[in-house]
Amino acid sequence: MPVEMIRNGWYNFPQVSFDNLFEQKENIILTVGRVGSNIKLTKRSDILLEAFAKVANDLPGWNLRIVGFIYETFKPWIENYFTAHPELKERVIFTGLIKDKTELANEYKRAKIFCLTSPAEGGTPNVTAEALFAGDFMIFSSIDAAYEATDDNKCGRVFPIGNVDALANLFREVCPNDELILTGGKHAVEYARRNFDAEHIVARLYYLLYGGDAQ
């Protein structure tokens, strides 16, 4: 029987402007999601933090921003991390949960790289479309959705799940390469508009359900 894939799309509810997008970007690696949870679909923020610590001296102009609710059980880990790496206190920023959609969109717009370190996801995570529309270069762990998120490495890279050294090596490869980041980011925007635009997805779903044109 026919099978249709309906993606998790993104709609610009806050009406954020994406004009001159790539002129606004900073040397930021961004991740968005629950921080340090112990549930099955944990984002494994520790993998990202450890990888950044390995490359921080090699990439002195880069910062890491982590957006999301921080679980109490993970806060001692963060304290130990900064005890071991006190020089990173000004470069690793935990923003906490950001509910305001405009503020969140601006986080994506500022970043050059979006990184997801999850060992598993229940389908394609919503952050995929959000980061693609913002023109972020995508670095994903090798979950099922990784090659869709990176459009088979056209706008990103994939590393083995849980492999800190492989992620660190990707940072060393990608971060200094402005041309790669810019080319990948521009492809991300075009790819998102073709495949992750919520209006197009809803129109297609309407057609599949009812036929005719969606108005």
C-alpha positions in Angstrom: 0.0 0.0 0.0 1.2 3.6 -0.6 3.3 5.1 2.2 3.8 8.8 2.7 6.4 10.5 4.9 5.2 13.7 6.7 8.1 15.6 8.1 8.2 17.8 11.2 8.2 21.2 9.7 8.7 24.7 10.9 6.5 27.8 10.6 7.8 31.3 11.3 5.2 32.2 13.9 7.3 34.9 15.5 7.9 36.5 12.0 11.6 36.6 12.5 13.6 38.2 9.7 16.2 36.1 7.9 17.6 39.0 5.8 21.4 39.1 5.7 21.4 35.9 7.7 24.9 34.8 7.1 26.3 38.3 7.9 24.9 38.0 11.5 26.4 34.6 12.4 29.0 34.2 15.1 31.5 31.5 16.0 29.0 29.6 18.0 28.2 25.9 18.4 24.6 25.6 19.5 22.5 22.8 20.9 18.9 22.9 22.0 17.2 20.3 24.2 16.9 18.9 27.7 20.2 19.0 29.4 21.4 16.0 31.3 18.2 14.0 31.6 18.5 10.3 32.5 15.6 9.1 30.3 16.0 6.9 27.3 16.0 9.8 24.8 18.5 11.9 26.6 20.4 14.4 24.5 23.8 13.4 26.0 25.0 16.9 26.6 28.1 15.5 28.3 29.3 14.2 24.9 29.2 17.7 23.4 30.8 19.3 26.5 33.7 16.8 26.6 34.3 17.2 22.8 34.4 21.0 23.1 36.9 20.8 26.0 39.2 18.7 23.8 39.2 21.3 21.0 38.8 24.6 22.9 42.5 25.5 22.8 42.6 24.8 19.0 39.5 27.0 18.4 40.0 30.0 20.7 37.4 32.1 18.9 34.6 29.7 19.3 32.0 29.4 22.0 29.4 26.8 23.0 25.8 27.7 23.8 23.5 25.1 25.4 19.8 26.0 25.4 17.3 24.0 27.4 16.0 23.0 30.8 18.9 21.7 33.1 18.0 18.6 35.2 19.1 19.0 38.9 20.9 15.6 38.7 23.2 17.0 36.0 24.2 20.2 37.8 27.0 18.5 39.9 28.4 17.2 36.6 28.5 20.7 35.2 30.2 22.0 38.4 32.9 19.3 38.0 33.3 20.2 34.4 34.1 23.8 35.2 36.3 22.7 38.0 38.3 20.7 35.5 38.1 23.4 32.8 37.8 26.8 34.6 39.0 28.5 31.4 35.8 27.6 29.7 33.4 29.3 32.1 33.2 32.3 29.8 32.9 30.2 26.6 30.4 27.6 27.6 27.0 29.2 28.2 23.9 27.5 29.6 21.0 29.8 28.8 18.3 27.6 30.5 15.0 27.0 28.8 14.0 29.6 26.3 10.2 29.7 25.7 10.0 32.9 23.7 10.0 31.8 20.0 11.7 35.0 18.8 14.5 34.7 21.3 15.0 31.0 20.4 15.0 31.8 16.7 17.7 34.4 17.3 19.8 31.7 19.0 19.7 29.6 15.9 20.4 32.7 13.7 23.5 33.6 15.7 25.1 30.1 15.5 27.2 28.8 12.7 26.9 25.2 13.8 24.1 23.2 15.3 25.1 20.0 17.1 22.9 17.1 18.3 24.5 14.4 20.3 21.5 12.2 21.1 22.0 8.4 21.1 18.4 8.1 19.8 15.4 10.2 18.8 11.7 9.4 18.2 11.8 10.3 14.6 13.2 13.6 13.2 13.6 16.0 16.1 11.9 19.4 15.8 15.3 21.2 16.2 16.2 19.9 12.8 13.9 22.2 10.9 14.6 25.1 13.2 18.3 24.9 12.7 18.1 24.3 8.9 15.9 27.3 8.4 18.5 29.4 10.3 21.2 28.3 8.0 23.2 26.3 10.6 25.8 23.8 9.6 24.5 20.5 11.0 26.6 18.1 13.1 24.6 15.1 14.2 25.2 11.8 15.9 24.4 8.9 13.7 20.8 8.5 14.7 18.3 7.4 12.1 17.4 11.0 11.2 21.0 12.2 10.8 21.4 11.8 7.1 18.1 13.5 6.5 19.1 16.4 8.8 22.4 16.8 6.9 20.9 16.0 3.5 23.5 13.2 3.1 26.4 15.5 4.3 25.5 18.4 1.9 24.8 20.7 4.8 26.5 18.9 7.7 28.4 16.0 9.0 27.6 12.8 11.0 29.7 11.2 13.8 29.3 7.8 15.5 27.0 7.9 18.5 28.8 8.6 21.8 32.2 9.0 20.2 33.7 12.1 21.8 37.0 11.9 19.8 35.1 11.7 16.5 33.0 14.7 17.4 36.1 16.7 18.5 37.8 15.9 15.2 34.7 17.1 13.3 34.9 20.4 15.2 38.6 20.7 14.2 37.7 20.1 10.6 34.6 22.2 10.3 35.0 25.2 12.6 38.1 26.8 10.9 36.5 26.2 7.4 34.4 29.3 6.7 33.8 28.3 3.2 32.4 24.9 4.2 30.2 26.4 6.9 28.8 29.1 4.5 28.2 26.7 1.7 26.6 24.2 4.0 24.5 26.9 5.7 23.2 28.2 2.4 22.3 24.7 1.3 20.6 24.1 4.6 18.2 27.1 4.0 17.3 25.9 0.5 16.9 22.3 1.7 14.6 23.5 4.5 12.4 25.6 2.3 11.9 22.6 -0.1 11.3 20.0 2.6 10.5 21.4 6.0 8.2 24.4 5.3 5.2 23.7 7.5 2.8 25.4 5.1 3.9 23.1 2.2 3.7 20.1 4.5 0.1 21.0 5.6 -1.0 21.6 2.1 0.4 18.3 1.0 -1.3 16.5 4.0 -4.6 18.2 3.0 -4.2 17.0 -0.5 -3.5 13.4 0.7 -6.5 13.4 3.0 -9.1 15.3 0.9 -7.7 15.8 -2.6 -7.8 19.0 -4.6 -6.0 22.2 -3.7 -5.4 23.4 -0.1 -6.7 26.9 0.4 
